[in-house]
Amino acid sequence: MKATSLNQINNKLKNIPDDFLKDIISYLDFIADKSNTKDWAIGLSGKDFKLIAKGTEDIKTGKTHTHSAAMRKITSHINSKK
């Protein structure tokens, strides 16, 4: 990172109340972790890949449901558990 960028960040941090430092550090950790992850799929298991492949095949063969149909089914299931 360029020194000018670090100076800009440092100057902005000086004006932020101490109460927010923990949040800022957490956010910086999040960004650092996110930037180290090149591809979200790296963390998927073999089972996850099989499920994705099955879903892709279902889409190709027309085995899909509309959003409203899925919502009706989910609502019915939830209501049956009450």
N, C-alpha and C positions, 0 to 999 in steps of 0.2 A: 504494500500500500504506500502511496506517495506521502511524503512528510506533510505536504499541505493539507491532504485529506485528514491525516491524524490530528493536525493542529486544529482544523475546523471542528472535528468531533470533540476534541479535548476542550475547546472553548465553549462549546454548547453544553458539555457535561458540567462545567464549572457553574453554570447558571441554574442547574436543576437541583431542587431541594433534596437533601439526604434521604428523605422518606421514600424517594423513588429509585434509589440506587439498587436495591435488591431486584426490583422489576427490570431495570435496565440490564443488569448482569444476567438475569434469567433470559431476557430477550436476546442478548448477544450470544449466550450459550445455544439457544434455539437456532439462531442464524448460522452459527459455526457448524452445528450438527447437520443442518439442512444442506449447507454447502459441501459437506463431506460426502453426502449421499448422492452418488451419480445417477443411480437408477432405483426407483422405489421397488422394482420387481426383484432386486437382489435378495431382499429379505423374505421372499415368498417360499413356502415349502413346496415339495413335490405334490402334495395334496391340493394346495392352492392352485397350482398350474393345471392340474387335472380338472378342477372345478371351473376354471376359466375356459378351458378347452371345451368342456361339456356345455357351458353357457353359450359359447360361440357356435357350437354345433346346433344347439336348440334354436338360436336365432336364424341360422341358415335354413333350418327345416321348418320354420314357422311355428315352433313351439313357444309362443310368447303370449302374454296377457296384456291387456290395456291397463293403464294406471287405475282407471275407475274400477275395473274388475278386480284388480289386486286389492284395492282399498276396501271394496265390499267384502272380499274374502277375509281380510285381516280384521275388519270390524266385526264380522260375524264370529270369528274365532275368539276375539277378545270378549265379546258379549256372552259367549257360551261359557266362559270361565268365571263369570261374575256370580 
